[in-house]
Amino acid sequence: QVQLVESGGGLVQPGGSLRLSCTASISRFSFYDMAWYRQAPGKQRELVARITRTANTNYNDSVKGRFTVSRDNAKNTVFLQMDSLKPEDTAVYYCRAQRLEYFANYWGQGTQVTVSS
């Protein structure tokens, strides 16, 4: 059974930093494209950052220059370093694993990030 477990969320003041982790119990993790999404109350879920199996990255315009996505294939883990956090970054953050050639698509249960003074 595939599981994605996020951690690292919490309450932080504006301008602060958090590092989210997502560890996946997936065979051949390195073959998966990994992504972070977020969903704020009353809003649709949106892509925050993606890192492909070849380590190409792309970001939502609202987080460019502040967030960094990375992966450690040896540990089956993807990270999201979040710096210069703003109140509008407050949301539940979800990890996603995709392997399109096998129509594989998995989500974690999410971790809450709250940016508030």
N, C-alpha and C positions, 0 to 999 in steps of 0.2 A: 504494500500500500504506500503510495507516494504521499509524503508529507513535506510541507514547507513551513518552517517555524521562524517567525520574525521576532526580533528582540531589539532593545535599545531605545524604545520610545520613552516619553516622559514629559515632564513640565520643564520648560526652559524660558528664560527671560529674552526679550527681543535683543538681537545681536549675538546671542549665544550659539552654541554648537551642540549637535548630537550626531552619533554614529549608529545607524541602523544596520543590523545583520539579518541575513536570511539563510538558514541552513536547510538544505534539501536532502531528503532521503531518496535520491534518484540514481539509478544506474546510468553511468556515462554522463555525468553532470556536464562535462566539458562540451558535449554536443548540443546543449540547450542554450537558446537565447534567454537572457534573464532581464527582468524589468521591475521597476518600482512604479506603483500607481498610488494615488491618494484620492480620498473622498471626504470632502468637508460636508457638514450638515446642510441638507437642502440642495446640494450640488451633485452633478454627475461625477463619476469616477474619471480621473484624468491621468494620462501618462506623465510621470515625472522624469524618469531617466531609463535608458535601455543600454545594455551591453550585450553584444552578440557573442557567438561562440568564437569569433575571431578577434574579440576585444574591441570592436568598433563601438563607439558610444554616441548617443544623441540625447538631448535634453529638451524639456519644456522650456520655452523662452523665459518663463517667469523665474526659473532657477539657475539659468546659465551664469557661470562665474561664481556661484555660491555653493552649489551641490556638486559632488563628485561620485560617480558610480565606479565600482571596481569589483573584481572577482578573484577568488582563490580556488582554483579547480581541485587542488589537493585536499581542500577541506570542504568541498561541496558548498561553498558559501559565497554569497554576493553581499556587497556592502553599499551603503549610501552615507557618505560623509556630508553633513548639512551644516554649513557655516552661515554666519550673518542672518540668522533666522528672523523671520518677520511674523507678526500675528496672522497674516494671511496664509502662512504655511501650516496653520493648525488644521489637522485632518487625521483620519485613520490612514496609515500607510500600509499598502499591500505589496507583497512580493509575487511575481508571476514567472513561471517557467514554461517555455514553448519550444517544441521541436516540430516544426510545421510538416516535415516530410512524413511524420507518423501521426499527424493531427493530435499531437499531445499538447495539453494545455492545463496547467495546474496553478492554483492560487493558494496563498497562505491565508491565515485567519485575520491578519492585520495587527498593527500596533499603533496605539494612540500617541500622537505628537501634539502637544499644546504649547503655544508660544504666547506668553502673557506675563505682564509685570504685576 
